[in-house]
């Protein structure tokens, strides 16, 4: 999942990027021998030249593109372009180097996230680093993947419901097949090469292109998995690696049913904590008249029975799309609860943000799903899939069915589509995970995180051989979003390599307001 920032961050779509099939001008030699000291870990990979130009956004950011190999195992396959944006260090005389940042997803734009890091983290970060974001391969401005178009996404959600019903497994299989066909038709040539191993190799090539002997990295949510893979491929190549909202890497990559079940539980639990707060503080929560759980159940049932339609009679919102939006909404944590209550009250009048058409997320859903299917291996047993999805829907009765049986979207909605995934997994990393021999790594975990459960950060900090865990006792997705204490600890580590004390906890969760 991508992180939710406290303030909106503009994304400048200023670069046109395409996959280059294999023209002679960009094709590299076919040899791709492992070479840990070479950029990307592969002999023969050229370090790209970065031609920085003003992005035209009026905020001091510069934009560039970098050519990287399409396939690190066959350099003759050609290159693709990655989009980058950077804000040069505001105190260049004290500059440490570049700080490469990633917001997660998969499918989140690092180009946009770089602006958020400059705004959100303490000033010392932007003073001492060139803050650099990039859109990973297949994402945003970097040869974006496409699967379903917005109209197909709208039509798929129109066929979904928020609650279990007969035939939901079979409908889920049909949704997966439809998604497969769209991905193959629109992005088939790129699908094998969007896995996180190749993203990590891209990062090492970018490190060299930026002129840094050692990488400085800050990743949130899925960005922690990218960072973990990087640390294991290149344990000697980074100075600092801050991972906020950790993934249990072994479970994510190699035992996905177990990993997904944790997300189903965490998301449902976070929404239930909101409902409990809403019931106890009706003066601050405008939804439900003291019984928000019952009101929500009625609202989604009413919307599934009588969905919102546009002037042409097409369904634009229903109970299923509302439940899906709640999965996003709970990431904001307790500061967002009053707003969420107001938005749910608006939905009762068939208006408001939660009932906006969800089809606008089609591009994000494509990248999120395709990358996870490139990274993970689900058992091929259809009987096991049926049983596991039933368990997931049962442990998360309000928000689980749309993720388990709906069209592929993000995070824990991928089992059916990934179990049948037709593309070669040429860029998948499966371990080891200890990053033996690395410098110290900082892991930040949030106890009430609805998307990257706290226990996953605990496991990650123990799996990495040289890591320190900082615990934010609070709600929301990532410490960056809601904890000034966590933001300061992150900045101290990035700038000075100072780790928090063992067992350190940030207990500054802001109250709902």
ABEGO torsion letter per residue (X at the ends): XBBBBABBBBBBBABBBBBBABBAAABBBABBBBBAABBGGBBGBBBBBBBBBBAGAGAGBBBBBBBBBABAABAAAEBBBBBBBBBBBABAAABAEBBBBBAEOBGBBAAAAAAAAAAABBAAAAAABBBBBBBBBGBEABGBBBBBBAAAAAAAAAABBABBBBGAAAAAAAAAAAAAAAAAAAAAAAAAAABAAAAAAAAAAAAAAAGBABBBBBBBEAAAAAAAAAAAABAAABABBBBBGBBBAAAAAABAAAAAAAAAAAAAAAAAAAAAAAAABAAABABGGGBAAAAAAAAAAAAAABBBBBAAGBBABBAAAAAAAAAAAAAAEAAAAAAAAAAAAAAAAGBEAAABBAAAAAAAAAAAAAAAAAABBBBABAAAAAAAAAAAAAABAAAAAAAAABBBBBEAAAAAAAAABABBBAABBAOBAAGBGBBBBBBBBBAABAABBAAAAAAAAAABABBBBBBBBEBEBEAAAABAAAAAAAAAAAAAGBBBBBGBBBAABBBBX
